[in-house]
């Protein structure tokens, strides 16, 4: 019987080694798959964050350019409102004797998600008869600073995005313009 027992042990030995080898391969596959999924998720998050930063940068510059180009028939001026602590880029339009003001400015607002104060680019469109208030506008995108200036017929706006990206926009005031 000892020879028979020995043969049985020897006969089961290769199957155990095969089973352990298959189990090790499956474990290695599971670990590597988890590792690849984790790295892929990190790359995806990084790509989304970069895309959001680029989109915010494009939005903040496109808003200023399109606002000035669309309303270039009116008077463009800079308003310093020291009592509110803001400087606005103001486009004045006269529609059959009614004066309307389109203002772009940077002001602080509380974030609706976490309640933290954040600085945003705002757009306000009101009648000249109405008193201006910061809350009369709509937030467009997060922005740290907005500094417009006019020299002759050249409008220059220096902006800094929420991520620290700085942009400078130069727009030639074609029709209405301003001379300062």
C-alpha positions in Angstrom: 0.0 0.0 0.0 2.8 2.4 0.5 3.7 2.3 -3.2 0.1 3.0 -4.1 -0.1 5.9 -1.7 3.1 7.3 -3.1 1.8 7.1 -6.6 -1.4 8.9 -5.7 0.6 11.7 -4.1 2.8 12.0 -7.1 -0.2 11.9 -9.4 -2.0 14.8 -7.6 1.2 16.9 -7.4 1.2 18.3 -11.0 -2.5 19.2 -10.7 -2.0 21.2 -7.6 0.9 23.0 -9.2 -1.3 23.8 -12.2 -4.1 25.0 -10.0 -1.8 27.2 -8.0 -0.2 28.6 -11.2 -3.7 29.4 -12.7 -4.7 31.0 -9.4 -1.6 33.1 -9.4 -2.1 34.2 -13.0 -5.7 35.2 -12.2 -4.6 37.1 -9.2 -1.9 38.9 -11.2 -4.5 39.8 -13.8 -6.9 41.2 -11.2 -4.1 43.3 -9.6 -2.9 44.7 -12.9 -6.5 45.4 -14.1 -7.2 47.3 -10.9 -3.9 49.2 -11.3 -4.7 50.2 -14.9 -8.2 51.3 -14.0 -6.8 53.5 -11.2 -4.3 55.1 -13.5 -6.9 55.6 -16.2 -9.2 57.3 -13.7 -6.4 59.7 -12.6 -5.5 60.5 -16.2 -9.2 61.1 -17.0 -9.6 63.5 -13.9 -6.5 65.4 -15.0 -7.8 65.7 -18.6 -11.2 66.9 -17.4 -9.5 69.5 -15.1 -7.3 70.7 -17.9 -10.2 71.0 -20.3 -12.2 73.0 -17.7 -9.4 75.4 -17.2 -9.0 75.9 -21.0 -12.8 76.3 -21.3 -12.9 78.9 -18.6 -10.0 80.8 -20.2 -11.8 80.8 -23.6 -15.1 81.8 -22.0 -13.7 84.8 -20.1 -11.9 86.1 -23.2 -14.7 85.4 -25.6 -17.3 87.1 -23.5 -15.4 90.3 -23.4 -14.6 90.3 -27.1 -18.1 89.4 -28.2 -19.7 92.0 -25.9 -17.6 94.7 -27.3 -17.9 93.6 -30.9 -21.7 93.1 -30.7 -22.3 96.5 -29.1 -19.5 98.4 -30.9 -22.0 100.9 -32.3 -22.4 102.5 -28.9 -20.1 104.4 -26.6 -17.6 102.2 -24.7 -16.2 103.6 -21.5 -14.6 102.5 -18.2 -16.4 103.2 -15.0 -14.6 103.2 -11.7 -17.1 102.6 -8.9 -15.0 103.1 -5.8 -17.9 102.8 -3.4 -18.6 99.3 -4.8 -14.9 98.4 -5.2 -15.3 97.5 -8.9 -14.3 98.8 -12.3 -16.7 98.1 -15.1 -16.4 98.0 -18.9 -19.5 99.8 -19.9 -21.1 99.8 -23.4 -23.7 102.6 -23.8 -26.5 102.1 -26.3 -29.1 104.6 -27.4 -32.3 102.9 -28.7 -34.7 105.6 -29.9 -33.8 107.9 -27.0 -33.7 105.1 -24.4 -30.2 104.7 -22.9 -29.2 101.1 -21.9 -25.9 100.1 -20.2 -24.2 96.8 -20.7 -21.5 96.4 -18.0 -18.9 93.7 -17.5 -17.2 93.6 -14.1 -15.6 91.3 -11.6 -17.2 90.9 -8.2 -17.4 88.5 -5.3 -20.4 86.2 -4.8 -21.0 83.2 -2.5 -20.6 79.9 -4.2 -23.9 78.1 -4.2 -22.3 74.7 -3.5 -20.1 75.4 -0.6 -21.1 79.0 0.4 -17.5 80.2 0.0 -17.0 83.7 -1.5 -15.6 83.5 -5.0 -14.9 86.2 -7.5 -16.8 86.0 -10.8 -17.1 87.9 -14.1 -20.5 89.5 -14.2 -22.6 90.9 -17.0 -25.3 93.5 -16.3 -27.7 95.0 -18.8 -29.9 97.8 -17.4 -31.6 101.0 -18.3 -29.6 104.2 -17.6 -32.6 105.3 -15.4 -32.0 102.3 -13.1 -29.6 102.5 -10.2 -26.7 100.0 -10.7 -26.1 97.3 -8.1 -23.6 94.5 -8.3 -26.3 91.9 -7.9 -28.2 93.2 -10.9 -26.1 91.1 -13.2 -25.5 87.5 -13.9 -22.3 85.5 -13.2 -20.6 84.2 -16.3 -17.4 82.4 -15.1 -15.1 82.4 -12.2 -12.5 85.1 -12.4 -9.9 86.6 -10.0 -9.4 90.0 -11.6 -10.8 92.1 -14.4 -8.9 95.4 -15.3 -10.2 97.2 -18.5 -8.5 100.3 -19.9 -8.9 102.4 -23.0 -6.2 104.3 -24.9 -7.5 106.1 -28.0 -9.6 103.5 -29.9 -7.8 100.5 -28.3 -9.5 98.6 -25.5 -7.2 96.5 -23.3 -8.6 94.1 -20.7 -6.2 92.2 -18.3 -7.9 89.2 -16.6 -6.8 86.5 -14.3 -8.7 83.2 -14.2 -9.6 81.2 -11.1 -6.6 78.9 -11.8 -4.2 81.9 -12.1 -4.2 81.9 -15.9 -3.6 85.5 -17.0 -5.1 86.8 -20.3 -4.8 90.1 -22.0 -7.4 91.1 -24.7 -6.8 93.9 -27.2 -9.9 95.1 -29.1 -10.0 97.9 -31.6 -13.1 99.9 -31.1 -14.4 100.3 -34.7 -17.6 102.3 -34.8 -18.6 104.0 -31.5 -15.4 103.7 -29.6 -13.9 106.0 -27.1 -11.2 108.6 -27.0 -9.4 108.9 -23.7 
